[in-house]
């Protein structure tokens, strides 16, 4: 069997924030791929504005490095389970993975998630223990944790013999020793391990072509671009090929352009062969998992399995009293076009029409997945409203099942009791508890996904910000009976339209937590705060102080009001109840009741109660 020794294909996988993207930056810098005059931005692989702001990877990225005559294709994958659809498909494109683990945090829920996907594909793993320069680093214990995780996930003997490199990616240093003093300013140990341990692709370029699309991109000039791996044969620009569609049909087209990867650029090429990762244009309706073959030898590769969505929301055109004030795109036609455009590149997303022409059910892999879409739309000038996120219930063998999440919590000891009590109320079950004697405790639970909606804010308040919570989809289990989670307190709802006043705010601030500053535009039915107790209260926050010509005793005292609590987009989505919408515009995020008028709301609530009886 002939191998292509001049090429290696690897993916970098890790839990979020363990340093994947920073490591890729250093591999690019230290490989000599860039010319001396070229500047490499920090976290150069995170190209999207939201990725840069949040320091997370949302979309998988391709890059390539030349080292000692070997072309190394590197795929930087997302760490968040919400973008797990990206991770799964990438595993099909590569022959090995570089697992990056934080030298202090060790293995985390998404480490398990991404490693499980890699081992299922029988890929060769290498381990990089990153952040070795942290004062609290514990590299020896972390390597043991990684080994335990490999055994737990059923790794075979070859996979258990994984080589380890210790690195401080942010400083550009690495070594084969776990002593921080042995770190050298080079990435050669990682390059050498990739070249010596990751299998070279099989060179079967003399056989009929098979190219499978794993990622999609879109460009206004050339249309849709399919990115994938050539599993056998060769492909050339101008070649007539057949596209084996997912539904079994076949479409013929001509390869108009083909790109390879080097550094951060796509390089136009005319020919590629087995083992190469390339981007191809010329096919308008190409989808992930489809196979490109010669006309006369149509043989499709197995279809890639993509995890189904677990969470859904209703997107509605904005019909609030302030609709159309701030956004450029407000009509249902514009919103539908934008949602359908998102399907061009995001294969984990589902969009279904509803009975109303102004509403769509949008399903995704989690709150973060959907909130990133909403944030992108908001920045592009769209106005819309969304409902409370709901988990997707599936029927498996005639039993109603709901998604369960594996939750890992790291917290100081003093908060363990209240955390266990709060997770118990959300129908969570403890799977493990580790107390290492340092005052920090690691708790692992299995919790229904619907119990986690809105839990993060409560958790951070409960642990005063010292607790760390991570969760990832585990499995579908029979549905728990009764209400799980949800908001326990009511809201303060404005009964008038106008501008909020300091006087009006002072009248209601002892009732709960206020969300709006004085001088904010308010409409009837808008949520202006959270009640201290159960049940909603209608308040008049736009009330102005009556002016009289009598000087009051406290006239000269300055009015001081508490600082209002500003909710982020994610916090607003978590906060919602069934009868509420989150109104999103380029300039504001507002919470409102679906029925704005107080009397109509009360009538609707009575009708619902009667129906429930």
C-alpha positions, 0 to 999 in steps of 0.5 A: 500500500502506497502512502503520501508521506508528504502530507498529514491531516490533523484536527485540534480538539479540546474543551472550550478555553483550553488554548486550541486557537492560541496553539494553532497561532503559534504553530503557524508562527513557528513553522515559517509559513509566514514571510518575515514582513507578514503580521499574524494577529492574535487568535488569527483563526477566530475570524468572526467578530463574535469569536474575537469578542468572546474568545471562543471558536464557533466555526471550524477553520482550516489552515495548513503548515509546511514543516520539513517538507511535509504539508500539515493540514490543521483543522481548528474545531469548536470546544462548545458542545453547541457546535458539536455538529462541526466537530463530528464532520471534521473527524472524517477528514483527518487521520489524527487528533491533537487533544489539548488539555489545560494543565490545571483544569484537566479533563472537562465535559467537552474534553470527553465529548470531542475525544469520544467522537475522535475515538469512535473514528479510530483516529490516532491521538496526541496529547498536548498539556497546555498552560504548563506555566500556570502557578497551579499547574499539575501536569502529572495528575492531568496526564493520569486523568486523560489516561482514565478518560481514554480507558473509560471511553473504550480506547484501544491499546494503540490509542492508549499509547498516546505521546504527550507534549507539554506546552505554554502556547501563549508564550510559544514554548513546548518540550517533552518534559513536564518540568516548566524549566525545560520549556524551549521557544519552539513548537518542533516537539509538536510538529515532530510528533504529528509527522512521526505518529499521525498516519500518512494518507493512502495514495490511491490517486490512480483509482476513480475519484471520491471527494466528500463534503464536510464543511460549507462556505459561501462567497458572493462571487462564486456561490457555495463552496464545498470543503472536504477531503479527497479519499481517492483519485484526483480532481482537476479544474474543468473536470466534469463530475457527478454529485451524489445527492443525499436523496439518491439523485445525481447532478452533473457539474463542472469544477470551476475553481479549486483551492488548497490551504496554506497559512491563513489563505486559500490558494487557487490550485488546478489539481489535487489528489487522494489525501488532500483537503480542498475547497471546490466551487461550481456546485450551487446546491451542494450539501454536507455529506454528499460525494463527488465522483466521476460520471462513469464511476458513481460510488457514494461514500457513507453519509455523514451523521449529524446530531439532531437539534435539542432546543427550539425557539419561535422567531417572530417578526417584531410587532411591538409598539416600537417596531421599525424604529431601529432596524433596517430589516423588519419584514417577514420576507427579510427575516425568512430570507436571512434564516434560509441563508443561514441554512446554507452553511449551518447544517445543525440548524432546522427551520420550519414554517408555522401556521402564521406567515410571521413566525418560524420554529428554529431548532439548534444544538443549544442556547449558545448556538441559537443566541449566536445566530440572533446576535449576528442578525441583530448586528446585521440590522434585523429586528425580531422577537423570540420565544422562550427556548424549549427542549425538543421531545422525541418519541423513542420506542413509543416512550416520550424522551427528553435530552439529558445533559452531563453537568460538571461543577467546580466550586468551593466547598461551602456552596456544595449543599445549596448547589445539590439542593438547587439541582435536585429541584431541577430533577438532577441526579448526582453521578460523581463527587471528588474532593481533592482536599484543596477546598475545591469540589468537583460535582458531576450530575445528569440533569434534564436539559429543560432544567438547565434553562435559566440555571446559570444566572442562579448558579453564579449568584449562589456561588458568588461567581466562584463556581464554574459550570460546564455541561454537554449533551449526554443522551435522550432519557424517558421524560421526567414528570412534572415541571422542571426548573423555570423561573420561580419569581414574577416580573414587574410589567409597565402599565403605561407608555412613556419614558421611565423616570427617577421618581417612578423607578424609586416608587417600585424599586423596593418591589424587585430588581429593576432592568431599565435606566431612567430616561428609557423608552417604555411601552405598556406590557414591557417587562421593566424588572423582576419581582421579589416574589411569585406573580407579576405586578403591573407598575407605573415606572413612567410616573412623574413627580407632581410639581407644586409651589410648596417646598418640601423638607427633603427637597435639597436631598439628591435622589439616589436609585440602585443601579439597574441590572442589565441583561445580556442576550443569553440572560434575557433568553434564559429569563423568559417565561412561556407568555413572554417574548424577547424583542431584539433590535440592533440597539436594544434587547427588551423583554415584554409580555406576549399580550401587552394590555393588562386586562387582556392578559388577566382574561387570557390567564383566567381562560388558561386556568379554566382550560387546565381544570 
